Amino acid sequence: MAVAKQNRERPISTSQKSARWALASLSLATLLSSLGTSIASVGLPSLMQAFAASFQAVQWVVLAYLLAITTLIVSAGRLADMFGRRPLLLGGIALFTSASVLCGLAPTLWLLIAARAMQGLGAALMMALTLAFVTETVSKDRTGSAMGLLGAMSAIGTTLGPSLGGLLIAGLGWRAIFLVNVPLGLLTFALAWRALPAGNKAAQQGKFDATGTVLLGLTLAAYAMAMTLGRGNFGVLNVGLLAVTALGIVLFAVAQRSVKNPLVQLAGFRDLRLSASLAMGFIVATVMMATLVVGPFYLSRGLGLDAATVGVVLSTGPLVSTLSALLAGRLSDRLGAHRMMVAGLISLATGTALLSLAMTTLGIASYVGPITVTCFGYALFQTSNNAAVMSGVGAGERGVISGLLNLSRNLGLITGASLMGAIFAVASAGARHGTGQDVVNSASAARGMQVTFETATALALAALLLALLSLRISGRPQPGIA
């Protein structure tokens, strides 16, 4: 009893305090990068008016940010492995904050787009390195909890963006949605400067693989543009970009085998657990994008809700993800990351199956109930998957593996926006033709919802099979990632 009482009253050690401050800075960096993604979309109508531009032109304010992240995130992780994670993360925060100032002061649309690309580069550095830093700031038995915290902050940024952006635009104008990042960025930089560990000298030495970086960047940019241009309607340009993507993959693989210090160690993909985790991350992100793309149409046209109610109902998913991420981290630490991945995917598949029923007679409950199950499963999977991968990575590869995890998620989101949107459009159009109507009505929206989430359920089950395979081989010795 006396020993237990003494342990309870023992003050928090200096190292524990430092770890908490470090996690606080990493959490704010995660919040900044996700807020930068979500807050800009709400400002597109205002930008169209301010610059007298078309939608096709102003959408590049969003696309430039996403393309910069997607094409540079792996290279950012590799640079950090070579030259040190702390200076690169601090540089990323500083670049993001400086670019936010330029965005807020931009006199023309194309300067704004260029500043958003700079902001995306800073976000790529932050996203690639926050996960990598977790294993240096907390003990291995608390990795899941730390990943859960970062997942919660990412969900908060996604949830907060549209509502905060709307308030800022209404009160201060469109420039405020970018300038709001400046005080947050300065606070994040100050915390990171003070709390992040200096770490050891870079474990990876040698020249930076510039050729591989350029090839990977061009390949990822071609894929991202193939998935986003045309808003789901594939034409000759989209097919051509996919052909460029395929050629880029081949050239990148050849280049990586011919250099002494490659950007990505291709031999690492022989580790089936790593390959399965990346594939699962891609699939799950594709599935989750369906809720963002299809959900608004089902709620407005299928259930006949007004815009304000649609916004409130749509916030259910991100809110559930935010609250569930912290619990998911604790469950991952206590019960094992691989088991929680499987549990999360079961929940995800169950939720998407319920969404595919599209029972409009139940009203809002037909969406809120299933989306709660879906987003809980997503939070559980995402947290456990990140914890499982990063806890087994050597110090010299944490940056690039963290970059690959984020890359798989970003590519999944881009693919989901195009694929799930196209499936919904085709399915709902088929229902309209059957009724002789030219508008998306309740029946066509329900049909589109059904087909889209039947596809999403099939994808979730495919990810579940990969998770079961990963769980089965988790106890076997695998080739090293490095």
Secondary structure, DSSP 4 states (H G I P E B T S, - for coil): -HHHHHHHHPPPPHHHHHHHHHHHHHHHHHHHHHHHHHTTGGGHHHHHHHHT--HHHHTHHHHHHHHHHHHHHHHHHHHHHHH-HHHHHHHHHHHHHHHHHHHHH-SSHHHHHHHHHHHHHHHHHHHHHHHHHHHHHS-GGGHHHHHHHHHHHHHHHHHHHHHHHHHHHHHH-TTHHHHTHHHHHHHHHHHHHHHS---PSPS--S---HHHHHHHHHHHHHHHHHHHTTTT---HHHHHHHHHHHHHHHHHHHHHHHSSS-SS-GGGGGSHHHHHHHHHHHHHHHHHHHHHHHHHHIIIIIS---HHHHHHHHTHHHHHHHHHHHHHHHHHHHH-HHHHHHHHHHHHHHHHHHHHH--GGGTTHHHHHHHHHHHHHHHHHHHHHHHHHHTTS-GGGHHHHHHHHHHHHHHHHHHHHHHHHHHHHHHHHHHHHHHT-SS--HHHHHHHHHHHHHHHHHHHHHHHHHHHHHHHHTTS------
